């Protein structure tokens, strides 16, 4: 689908490090081995990429009186917070979101 969107396919577009990391994050967050997991992971990843900077900007403005906290919540550090969210999701959902839902449904 990326090749259709870009109207070009080459090693720099389909095998780049950034794209491979994005795919890995999507699969691990959603759950491996299911199409539902990939769809849910992709939706959450796109939402996080789209709105995380806006949320950090609001947080930084809210705590502007505390300089170190405002710097930590700077919108430029959105990749740091995306990484923290990824680590937390792997810790609390080791089989992904769909894996957790399947385990709960089997009980």
C-alpha positions in Angstrom: 0.0 0.0 0.0 2.9 2.3 0.6 4.1 1.8 -2.9 0.7 2.7 -4.3 0.6 5.8 -2.1 4.1 7.0 -3.0 3.8 5.8 -6.6 7.4 4.5 -6.2 9.0 1.5 -4.8 12.6 1.2 -3.9 15.0 0.2 -1.1 14.9 3.6 0.4 11.1 3.6 0.7 10.2 0.0 1.6 13.3 -1.2 3.5 14.3 1.9 5.4 15.1 1.6 9.1 12.3 4.0 10.1 9.6 2.0 8.3 10.8 -1.3 9.7 10.7 0.2 13.3 7.2 1.5 12.7 6.0 -1.9 11.5 7.7 -3.6 14.5 5.9 -1.1 16.9 2.6 -1.7 15.2 2.8 -5.5 15.4 4.0 -5.6 18.9 1.4 -3.1 20.2 -1.5 -4.8 18.4 -0.5 -8.4 18.8 1.5 -10.8 16.7 -0.1 -13.3 14.4 -3.5 -11.7 13.8 -4.9 -9.3 11.3 -6.9 -7.6 14.1 -3.7 -7.0 16.0 -2.1 -5.3 13.1 -5.1 -3.1 12.4 -5.5 -2.1 16.1 -1.8 -1.5 16.4 -1.7 0.7 13.3 -4.7 2.7 14.5 -3.1 3.3 17.9 0.3 4.1 16.4 -1.2 6.7 13.9 -3.2 8.3 16.7 -0.1 8.5 18.9 2.0 10.0 16.1 -0.8 12.5 15.3 -1.8 13.7 18.7 1.2 13.1 21.0 2.9 16.4 20.0 -0.4 18.3 20.6 -0.8 16.7 24.0 2.8 17.5 25.0 2.4 21.1 23.9 -0.7 21.5 26.1 1.1 19.8 29.0 4.2 22.0 28.5 2.0 25.2 28.5 0.2 24.0 31.6 3.4 23.5 33.7 5.3 26.5 32.2 6.1 27.7 35.7 8.3 24.7 36.4 11.1 25.0 33.9 12.5 21.4 34.1 9.0 19.8 33.8 8.1 22.1 30.9 11.3 21.1 29.1 10.5 17.4 29.7 7.1 17.8 28.2 8.4 19.8 25.2 6.7 18.7 21.9 10.2 18.2 20.5 10.5 15.2 22.8 7.5 13.3 21.4 9.7 10.4 20.3 10.9 9.9 23.8 7.4 9.7 25.1 6.4 7.4 22.2 9.2 5.1 23.3 8.0 5.2 26.9 4.5 4.3 25.8 5.9 1.4 23.8 7.9 0.0 26.7 4.8 0.3 29.0 2.6 -1.4 26.4 5.1 -4.3 26.1 5.3 -4.6 29.9 1.6 -4.6 30.5 0.5 -6.3 27.3 3.3 -8.8 26.4 1.1 -10.6 23.9 -0.3 -7.3 22.5 -3.7 -5.9 22.9 -5.5 -8.6 20.9 -3.6 -11.3 22.8 -4.8 -9.8 26.1 -8.4 -9.6 24.8 -8.2 -13.3 23.6 -6.9 -14.4 27.0 -9.7 -12.6 28.8 -12.3 -14.1 26.5 -11.1 -17.6 27.1 -11.5 -17.3 30.8 
